[in-house]
Amino acid sequence: MENQWDFNQVIDRSSTGSVKWSPSVLEQNFGKGRGNLLPLWVADMDFACPDVIYDAMEKRLSHRIFGYSLNDSQHNGALIDWFERRHGWQIQENSIVNTPGIVPAVHYLIQCFTKPGDGVLIQPPVYYPFARAILANGRHVVENPLVLKNLRYDMDFKDLEEKTRDPRVKLAVLCSPHNPVGRVWQRDELERFGEICLKNNVLVFADEIHCDLVMPGFKHTSYQSISAELTQGSIAGVAASKTFNLAGLAHSCLVISNETYRHEIGSFFNCLGFNSTGTSNLFGAIAARAAYEGGEPWLIDLIRYIYDNFLYLKKRIEKELPGVRVFDLQATYLPWIDFNPLGLSQKKIIEIMEEKAGIALDHGNWFGLNGAGFERINIACPRKMLSRAADAIICAFIPFCK
Ligand SMILES: Cc1ncc(COP(=O)(O)O)c(C=O)c1O
């Protein structure tokens, strides 16, 4: 079926202050002289957001007065309807707390619910700002690495039991769906994870920012939809920002049903100068509401486009670079590619990717030691750009294939 929206359109982002496309940010992260790499790294999309969002923002913009504002009174209702309709998760309105982003929220939760020296558990290879947040706040990173077997990543529950038994481990960050390995955690996996954390009094932060970007054949299970016990022992993070490409609007939400936790975070937010229901920005909430109310048809087409991009990339890479493996994508627009069968070091892979292919990807070792030899590619871009990247990667790595 034809896509109704033109995801094929290439839009120049070079003069918009885009982090992904900024030559100076590219140089900072990839080295001097690498400001012109083709950027398929930072997780935002090179697609325009749907008209419903643009129109809602434009309507408010035309008023021209942007003074102190209450949160859009219909934002929470739209969010609640979305999660009930799409994920069967019933969110109580008074449990919604605003934050300017999920990464800032991870920092706040670490500061609010742990003390310096405590342990915070993560499951590498995983989104690297988690480890950075833990270290920046003087806490210990406790790793419960995912296990890779038969081209599939699973949680290691035995190791999780051992690690959470240590009373210094106070918080666990669950990435669901998982970035970068693209897994959609199944209900039984989440139940087991939750049981272990509850038993050991470890608060769970369920980062579900990718929950709406689930590929055909898979279904996301919201952690807090599983049981009252898991809901009480956790805080969930959700946002329209990843799904609808709104990250620059700095708006996301925490769902905190547990009253004690909500009061604690409320007092903590007061110390930060936020109000107790958090802080947000006028346009972020307007855009999120519009997305939740009217963005679904666009999202359905977007997922189809992303999945076609994925099939295209997987087919080309696996056919033209024998040995290299592209993991099945259950969720996110960030396929995970295994270059290990080529027998090259991570350093060499980086050198080939950047110097020969000219492409900026998130290198596997950034996500943890067990990410070495992998690369994460952002395929939320027009097909033309992806095929240019695929051509360059294939051409650069072909001499190293057996
Ligand atoms: C798992 C995960 N959490 C959080 C974020 C970023 O969240 P925010 O932009 O709301 O800080 C990302 C962005 O890629 C992510 O992949």
PDBQT file of the ligand as one rigid body, heavy atoms in Angstrom, charges set to zero:
ROOT
HETATM    1  C1  LIG A 501      16.012   4.562  25.717  1.00  0.00    +0.000 C 
HETATM    2  C2  LIG A 501      16.013   6.041  25.570  1.00  0.00    +0.000 A 
HETATM    3  N1  LIG A 501      15.665   6.814  26.601  1.00  0.00    +0.000 NA
HETATM    4  C3  LIG A 501      15.655   8.167  26.506  1.00  0.00    +0.000 A 
HETATM    5  C4  LIG A 501      16.019   8.787  25.330  1.00  0.00    +0.000 A 
HETATM    6  C5  LIG A 501      16.042  10.287  25.254  1.00  0.00    +0.000 C 
HETATM    7  O1  LIG A 501      14.991  10.848  25.921  1.00  0.00    +0.000 OA
HETATM    8  P1  LIG A 501      14.803  12.427  26.035  1.00  0.00    +0.000 P 
HETATM    9  O2  LIG A 501      15.085  13.013  24.701  1.00  0.00    +0.000 OA
HETATM   10  O3  LIG A 501      13.371  12.574  26.448  1.00  0.00    +0.000 OA
HETATM   11  O4  LIG A 501      15.742  12.896  27.087  1.00  0.00    +0.000 OA
HETATM   12  C6  LIG A 501      16.387   8.020  24.244  1.00  0.00    +0.000 A 
HETATM   13  C7  LIG A 501      16.815   8.668  22.991  1.00  0.00    +0.000 C 
HETATM   14  O5  LIG A 501      17.310   8.060  22.095  1.00  0.00    +0.000 OA
HETATM   15  C8  LIG A 501      16.390   6.612  24.364  1.00  0.00    +0.000 A 
HETATM   16  O6  LIG A 501      16.736   5.824  23.340  1.00  0.00    +0.000 OA
ENDROOT
TORSDOF 0
